[in-house]
Amino acid sequence: PHPSPPAASKRRVPVSQPGMADPHQLFDDTSSAQSRGYGAQRAPGGLGYPTASASPQSAFLGDPVSNMAMAYGSSLAAQGKELVDKNIDRFIPVTKLKYYFAVDTMYVGKKLGLLFFPYLHQDWEVQYQQDTPVAPRFDVNAPDLYIPAMAFITYVLVAGLALGTQDRFSPDLLGLQASSALAWLTLEVLAILLSLYLVTVNTDLTTIDLVAFLGYKYVGMIGGVLMGLLFGKIGYYLVLGWCCVSIFVFMIRTLRLKILAEAAAEGIPVRGARNQLRMYLTMAVAAAQPLLMYWLTFHLVR
């Protein structure tokens, strides 16, 4: 007997209708449609993108009214900047501050040597050029704010180091140390200005000059605290004592030219009552520096 023919498969193969995609294809092929739809738009541009007739930015910039508006806006900005600069210079003398920071490495080295060894210095007169004091980098006797500012920051850091070595460091205590030093400096400046007003001293000593001269004591305070950390209280008292005497001599020889020289120029007798008050004021300012140096550092060395 002949073998029976194989049974026909019961699975139906779907017949594709015209206009429909391949049944085994998951997504419709739209590449041909896109090529047909976008081909006409790509051709004129040459880069595959539709060619825009004109961008809004170019149309705006090409408008003469917009150009006038931009010029007017730039002029307003320039006027506003000039107004701000004038107001800032009125309340914060930026041009004067530039003078006090006009220093170089040689000046800083000479000034530090003068602060530690003022006994070797002879000429304390500030040099002038056309009634204007020369920049600090050209005259070691000129006051500056660079050394006081850097010394104050270093003093705060050294105070934090000293507190850390004694397991007493805390951000609040360090902030209290810095704020107390600033408070004492502010009180000093206000007290001296009030005293100069009461004594009726005609001097070219400005507030910034006072801040500079009073800020030099931080240099000696740093030296005393560092020596205290390295050699204990003996090193602290030795170095701080030397720095206290040095700052006293430095302040006397510096301030007497600012306060007493003006009195001599006015023709006031050296032994006059007003001149005696000026001498006492100079001595008081100089004597206050060692006291504050000790008050702000003695608790940092144990």
CORMODA-V898634 format. One record per residue. RES is the residue in three letters. SS is DSSP state (~ for helix, > for strand, _ for the rest). PHI is phi in whole degrees, 0 to 359 (999 if undefined). PSI is psi in whole degrees, -180 to 180 (999 if undefined). Layout:
BEGIN
RES SS PHI PSI
RES SS PHI PSI
END
This chain:
BEGIN
PRO _ 999 144
HIS _ 281 144
PRO _ 294 146
SER _ 285 145
PRO _ 294 148
PRO _ 299 147
ALA _ 288 142
ALA _ 291 141
SER _ 294 136
LYS _ 278 -11
ARG _ 283 131
ARG _ 269 133
VAL _ 266 120
PRO _ 294 137
VAL _ 271 127
SER _ 285 131
GLN _ 270 156
PRO _ 297 140
GLY _ 85 -2
MET _ 253 158
ALA _ 280 174
ASP _ 296 131
PRO _ 295 -26
HIS _ 277 -3
GLN _ 267 131
LEU _ 286 -39
PHE _ 237 152
ASP _ 286 141
ASP _ 276 111
THR _ 250 7
SER ~ 297 -41
SER ~ 293 -38
ALA ~ 292 -40
GLN ~ 294 -40
SER ~ 296 -36
ARG ~ 287 -35
GLY ~ 281 -35
TYR ~ 258 -9
GLY ~ 300 -38
ALA ~ 289 -26
GLN ~ 275 -29
ARG ~ 286 -31
ALA ~ 299 -48
PRO ~ 293 -35
GLY ~ 288 -38
GLY _ 85 -13
LEU _ 242 10
GLY _ 89 7
TYR _ 234 154
PRO _ 293 143
THR _ 278 122
ALA _ 275 144
SER _ 292 -48
ALA _ 195 133
SER _ 285 152
PRO ~ 296 -32
GLN ~ 294 -45
SER ~ 294 -36
ALA ~ 294 -37
PHE ~ 291 -42
LEU ~ 289 -27
GLY _ 283 -11
ASP _ 281 126
PRO ~ 296 -30
VAL ~ 295 -41
SER ~ 293 -36
ASN ~ 296 -42
MET ~ 296 -39
ALA ~ 295 -41
MET ~ 294 -42
ALA ~ 296 -40
TYR ~ 295 -40
GLY ~ 294 -40
SER ~ 293 -37
SER ~ 293 -38
LEU ~ 297 -41
ALA ~ 296 -41
ALA ~ 295 -42
GLN ~ 295 -40
GLY ~ 296 -39
LYS ~ 296 -41
GLU ~ 295 -38
LEU ~ 294 -41
VAL ~ 295 -41
ASP ~ 298 -40
LYS ~ 295 -43
ASN ~ 291 -38
ILE ~ 295 -43
ASP ~ 292 -24
ARG ~ 289 -43
PHE ~ 268 -35
ILE _ 239 106
PRO _ 290 84
VAL ~ 295 -41
THR ~ 296 -36
LYS ~ 289 -37
LEU ~ 295 -33
LYS ~ 299 -36
TYR ~ 297 -42
TYR ~ 286 -15
PHE _ 253 10
ALA _ 277 76
VAL _ 235 167
ASP _ 221 179
THR ~ 296 -40
MET ~ 296 -41
TYR ~ 296 -43
VAL ~ 298 -43
GLY ~ 297 -44
LYS ~ 294 -39
LYS ~ 292 -41
LEU ~ 296 -40
GLY ~ 297 -37
LEU ~ 293 -36
LEU ~ 291 -35
PHE ~ 273 -28
PHE _ 227 69
PRO ~ 285 -11
TYR ~ 288 -23
LEU ~ 271 -7
HIS _ 268 139
GLN _ 249 -51
ASP _ 269 113
TRP _ 252 6
GLU _ 287 138
VAL _ 277 133
GLN _ 280 142
TYR > 238 151
GLN _ 224 107
GLN _ 58 53
ASP _ 62 20
THR _ 231 128
PRO > 296 141
VAL _ 289 162
ALA _ 297 151
PRO ~ 304 -32
ARG ~ 292 -14
PHE ~ 257 -7
ASP _ 213 117
VAL _ 290 -20
ASN _ 279 -14
ALA _ 288 141
PRO _ 286 150
ASP _ 221 163
LEU _ 253 -7
TYR ~ 292 -50
ILE ~ 295 -46
PRO ~ 299 -39
ALA ~ 293 -47
MET ~ 294 -36
ALA ~ 292 -38
PHE ~ 294 -44
ILE ~ 297 -43
THR ~ 295 -37
TYR ~ 298 -42
VAL ~ 296 -41
LEU ~ 293 -42
VAL ~ 294 -37
ALA ~ 297 -41
GLY ~ 297 -38
LEU ~ 296 -44
ALA ~ 296 -41
LEU ~ 293 -35
GLY ~ 292 -38
THR ~ 293 -21
GLN _ 258 12
ASP _ 56 36
ARG _ 239 11
PHE _ 285 138
SER _ 203 147
PRO ~ 302 -36
ASP ~ 295 -42
LEU ~ 292 -38
LEU ~ 293 -41
GLY ~ 296 -37
LEU ~ 295 -37
GLN ~ 296 -46
ALA ~ 292 -43
SER ~ 293 -35
SER ~ 292 -39
ALA ~ 296 -42
LEU ~ 293 -37
ALA ~ 295 -43
TRP ~ 295 -38
LEU ~ 295 -42
THR ~ 296 -43
LEU ~ 297 -39
GLU ~ 299 -48
VAL ~ 298 -45
LEU ~ 295 -41
ALA ~ 295 -40
ILE ~ 291 -41
LEU ~ 297 -40
LEU ~ 294 -40
SER ~ 294 -41
LEU ~ 296 -35
TYR ~ 290 -41
LEU ~ 290 -35
VAL ~ 278 -8
THR _ 56 58
VAL _ 268 126
ASN _ 268 103
THR _ 218 156
ASP _ 269 14
LEU _ 286 114
THR _ 266 172
THR ~ 296 -38
ILE ~ 293 -36
ASP ~ 299 -42
LEU ~ 297 -44
VAL ~ 299 -40
ALA ~ 294 -49
PHE ~ 295 -41
LEU ~ 286 -22
GLY ~ 280 -11
TYR _ 290 -18
LYS ~ 291 -20
TYR ~ 295 -25
VAL ~ 296 -48
GLY ~ 294 -34
MET ~ 295 -39
ILE ~ 297 -46
GLY ~ 299 -42
GLY ~ 295 -44
VAL ~ 292 -41
LEU ~ 296 -43
MET ~ 293 -32
GLY ~ 293 -37
LEU ~ 291 -34
LEU ~ 275 -40
PHE ~ 236 9
GLY ~ 83 -163
LYS ~ 293 -29
ILE ~ 296 -48
GLY ~ 297 -36
TYR ~ 297 -49
TYR ~ 291 -36
LEU ~ 294 -51
VAL ~ 290 -43
LEU ~ 294 -37
GLY ~ 298 -43
TRP ~ 297 -44
CYS ~ 293 -33
CYS ~ 294 -45
VAL ~ 295 -39
SER ~ 295 -44
ILE ~ 291 -31
PHE ~ 296 -47
VAL ~ 294 -41
PHE ~ 298 -44
MET ~ 292 -39
ILE ~ 297 -48
ARG ~ 287 -23
THR ~ 274 -48
LEU ~ 287 -28
ARG ~ 293 -27
LEU ~ 285 -27
LYS ~ 275 -32
ILE ~ 256 -49
LEU ~ 280 -31
ALA ~ 295 -33
GLU ~ 293 -36
ALA ~ 293 -40
ALA ~ 295 -36
ALA ~ 293 -29
GLU _ 281 -6
GLY _ 84 18
ILE _ 282 134
PRO _ 300 148
VAL _ 297 -34
ARG _ 262 18
GLY _ 289 163
ALA ~ 295 -44
ARG ~ 294 -37
ASN ~ 291 -32
GLN ~ 296 -39
LEU ~ 296 -38
ARG ~ 293 -38
MET ~ 294 -41
TYR ~ 296 -38
LEU ~ 296 -42
THR ~ 298 -44
MET ~ 295 -39
ALA ~ 294 -42
VAL ~ 296 -42
ALA ~ 292 -38
ALA ~ 287 -24
ALA ~ 289 -24
GLN ~ 294 -49
PRO ~ 298 -36
LEU ~ 297 -43
LEU ~ 289 -34
MET ~ 298 -42
TYR ~ 288 -40
TRP ~ 296 -34
LEU _ 270 -2
THR _ 231 -18
PHE ~ 296 -31
HIS ~ 280 -6
LEU ~ 271 -12
VAL _ 241 122
ARG _ 226 999
END
